[in-house]
């Protein structure tokens, strides 16, 4: 998804660099059924889903949007700048957190097999995390030093008519270093 404002500075650049890291990942491209990074980038949303549907979504609209990633910063204690004392002017370093939210429909083959669906979900997440780990700190990408699985759940059967049969995963990524991949 493209945005009308160019990310600049220490709060928005980490989101941009994570977006590039995800879009470049073959595992993420496979996750969102994208042929390349440009197509994958269109499935990564900043802070919210597209407003074209309004504030609430029908199950059909959600199925059209999935699979997707949404990235943003936590509302509390998500960024810090500190000085590194030296003989001359201070050097600064910064660190922060980003929330990475992934959502996708459960494959038809696994809808009646909860165990297989759960293992498939963990494999999907694991492949993406492995590639984030491999790219962390490379030029143009974010330097991530901690990844925490904050939540993983599947919609309840009684929600399938309004939400569809889907997995939702929330990951917290801690990043650090200089100017966030610049």
Secondary structure, 3 states (H helix, E strand, C coil): CCCCCCCCHHHHHHHHHHHHHHHHCHHHHHHCCCCCHHHHHCCEEECCCCHHHCCCCCHHHHHHHCCEEEEECCCCCCEEEEEECCCCCCEEEEEEEEEEEEEEECCHHHCCCHHHHHHHHHHHHHHHHHHHHHHCCCCCCCCEEEEEEEEEEECCHHHHHHHCCEEEEEEEEEEECCCCCC
